[in-house]
Amino acid sequence: MEKENLILDLSFGFALEIIKFTEGLEQLKKYNLANQLFRSGTSIGANVREAQNAA
């Protein structure tokens, strides 16, 4: 049985919220801001996963 990983769960939830928020920005035609926020906000999960696998 795999142990729950709080940091992975939180970073995944954060990425989902970022996606929702940036969709709203795109509706307001704030494309540059939405794109940068989307890339930086969703990369956190990848960084956490990489750090977890390094140990």
C-alpha positions in Angstrom: 0.0 0.0 0.0 1.4 3.4 -1.0 1.7 6.1 1.6 -0.1 9.4 1.0 2.2 12.2 -0.1 0.8 15.5 1.1 3.2 17.7 -0.9 2.3 15.9 -4.2 -1.5 16.2 -3.4 -1.2 19.9 -2.6 0.9 20.7 -5.7 -1.6 18.8 -7.9 -4.5 20.7 -6.3 -2.6 24.0 -6.8 -2.0 23.2 -10.5 -5.8 22.5 -11.0 -6.6 25.9 -9.4 -4.0 27.6 -11.6 -5.6 26.1 -14.7 -9.1 27.3 -13.7 -7.8 30.8 -13.0 -5.8 31.1 -16.2 -8.9 30.1 -18.2 -10.6 33.1 -16.7 -7.7 35.3 -17.6 -7.9 34.1 -21.2 -11.6 35.0 -21.3 -10.5 38.5 -20.4 -8.0 38.4 -23.2 -5.0 38.5 -20.8 -3.1 35.9 -22.9 0.5 36.8 -21.9 -0.3 36.8 -18.2 -2.3 33.6 -18.5 0.4 31.8 -20.4 3.2 32.7 -18.0 1.1 31.9 -14.9 0.0 28.6 -16.4 3.6 27.6 -17.2 5.0 28.6 -13.8 2.1 27.4 -11.8 1.9 23.9 -13.3 5.6 23.3 -13.3 5.7 23.2 -9.5 4.2 19.6 -9.6 6.9 18.5 -12.0 9.6 19.9 -9.8 8.2 18.3 -6.7 7.9 14.9 -8.5 11.5 15.2 -9.7 12.7 16.0 -6.2 10.8 13.1 -4.8 12.3 10.6 -7.3 15.9 11.9 -6.6 15.9 10.6 -3.1 
